[in-house]
Amino acid sequence: MRFMVLARSEGAPPTAAALWRYNEELVRAGVLLAADGPASSALGGRIRFADGRVSYEEGGAPLTGYWLLEVPSRREAVEWVRRCPCSGDTEIRQVPPEYAMLSPEHEDYLRAQIAHR
């Protein structure tokens, strides 16, 4: 089962060393598929879709990073998230198999479609 984990830090974000240790644990366990940490929220924004309108707002809630985990159960995903060095709210969502990363065949199909435009 795949789970997307979105971490937000309240106050000071965790140190790079703490995040590296956590990521190394995930890699050693063989459960980490992807992870990244974005730049400051001051360099980004939020796009809102409401009432047929689209608006852009500068900034947004500070996002520490995301992890994509593949584990046997939700329980195991929660256990991994409990070890995360982040201090704020952390959201965890299962990624249904039909929404998982593109298969190579599907990616080739999309690239071919883009090339014809």
C-alpha positions as a printed NumPy array, in Angstrom:
array([[  0.   ,   0.   ,   0.   ],
       [  1.25 ,   3.462,  -0.855],
       [  0.842,   6.444,   1.435],
       [  1.554,  10.124,   0.809],
       [  2.78 ,  11.912,   3.932],
       [  2.669,  15.73 ,   4.066],
       [  4.441,  17.332,   7.023],
       [  4.041,  20.88 ,   8.254],
       [  6.251,  22.267,  11.012],
       [  5.117,  24.676,  13.674],
       [  7.862,  27.003,  14.784],
       [ 11.364,  26.053,  13.744],
       [ 11.544,  23.269,  11.162],
       [ 13.516,  20.149,  12.041],
       [ 17.232,  20.241,  11.382],
       [ 18.582,  18.892,   8.128],
       [ 20.493,  16.278,  10.139],
       [ 17.295,  15.043,  11.797],
       [ 15.525,  14.797,   8.444],
       [ 18.5  ,  12.947,   6.889],
       [ 18.494,  10.42 ,   9.76 ],
       [ 14.769,   9.854,   9.299],
       [ 15.132,   9.475,   5.528],
       [ 18.012,   7.035,   6.003],
       [ 15.815,   4.898,   8.289],
       [ 13.106,   4.831,   5.627],
       [ 15.615,   3.865,   2.926],
       [ 17.205,   1.119,   5.056],
       [ 13.733,  -0.314,   5.715],
       [ 12.977,  -0.259,   1.982],
       [  9.743,   1.709,   2.353],
       [ 10.706,   5.085,   0.838],
       [  9.643,   5.651,  -2.775],
       [ 10.154,   9.438,  -2.932],
       [ 10.761,  12.434,  -0.681],
       [ 11.413,  16.127,  -1.083],
       [ 11.427,  19.312,   0.907],
       [ 10.203,  22.502,  -0.757],
       [ 11.694,  25.985,  -0.467],
       [ 10.227,  28.461,   1.991],
       [  6.491,  29.117,   1.711],
       [  7.435,  32.746,   1.01 ],
       [  8.651,  31.553,  -2.404],
       [  5.408,  29.789,  -3.246],
       [  1.699,  30.253,  -3.078],
       [ -1.669,  28.625,  -3.153],
       [ -4.078,  28.397,  -6.07 ],
       [ -7.754,  28.306,  -5.115],
       [-10.616,  27.129,  -7.3  ],
       [-13.987,  28.47 ,  -6.153],
       [-17.224,  29.449,  -7.874],
       [-15.706,  29.011, -11.325],
       [-12.84 ,  31.388, -10.512],
       [ -9.169,  30.676, -10.013],
       [ -7.114,  32.847,  -7.683],
       [ -3.492,  32.829,  -6.585],
       [ -2.366,  33.759,  -3.07 ],
       [  1.252,  34.392,  -2.095],
       [  2.762,  32.288,   0.689],
       [  0.755,  29.625,   2.426],
       [  1.084,  27.167,   5.269],
       [  4.697,  26.1  ,   5.781],
       [  5.253,  22.665,   4.288],
       [  8.317,  20.87 ,   5.625],
       [  8.252,  18.097,   3.077],
       [  6.586,  15.044,   1.709],
       [  7.31 ,  11.338,   1.655],
       [  5.827,   8.618,  -0.487],
       [  5.956,   5.326,   1.394],
       [  5.134,   1.789,   0.356],
       [  4.257,  -0.339,   3.366],
       [  2.03 ,  -3.373,   4.002],
       [ -0.583,  -1.511,   6.081],
       [ -1.91 ,   1.826,   7.306],
       [ -0.739,   0.876,  10.789],
       [  2.878,   0.597,   9.588],
       [  2.596,   3.917,   7.747],
       [  1.383,   5.591,  10.939],
       [  4.272,   4.047,  12.886],
       [  6.77 ,   5.508,  10.408],
       [  5.122,   8.926,  10.587],
       [  5.324,   8.883,  14.394],
       [  9.118,   8.783,  14.033],
       [  9.172,  11.888,  11.812],
       [ 11.134,  14.774,  13.379],
       [  8.517,  17.365,  12.325],
       [  6.683,  19.232,  15.072],
       [  3.441,  20.306,  13.365],
       [  0.495,  18.633,  11.726],
       [  1.315,  15.73 ,   9.468],
       [ -1.232,  14.439,   6.996],
       [ -1.207,  10.876,   5.731],
       [ -3.268,   9.614,   2.812],
       [ -3.398,   6.299,   1.071],
       [ -2.69 ,   6.401,  -2.649],
       [ -5.118,   3.966,  -4.292],
       [ -3.471,   1.652,  -6.838],
       [ -5.416,   3.263,  -9.683],
       [ -3.84 ,   6.646,  -8.758],
       [ -0.307,   5.31 ,  -8.337],
       [  2.539,   6.472, -10.517],
       [  2.167,   6.031, -14.238],
       [  3.093,   2.728, -15.756],
       [  5.85 ,   2.958, -18.387],
       [  3.254,   2.198, -21.074],
       [  0.968,   5.004, -19.905],
       [  3.886,   7.439, -19.689],
       [  4.975,   6.529, -23.254],
       [  1.394,   7.084, -24.451],
       [  1.223,  10.537, -22.807],
       [  4.611,  11.552, -24.214],
       [  3.468,  10.516, -27.712],
       [  0.278,  12.551, -27.329],
       [  2.25 ,  15.63 , -26.2  ],
       [  4.697,  15.262, -29.087],
       [  1.789,  15.463, -31.586],
       [  0.591,  18.843, -30.324]])
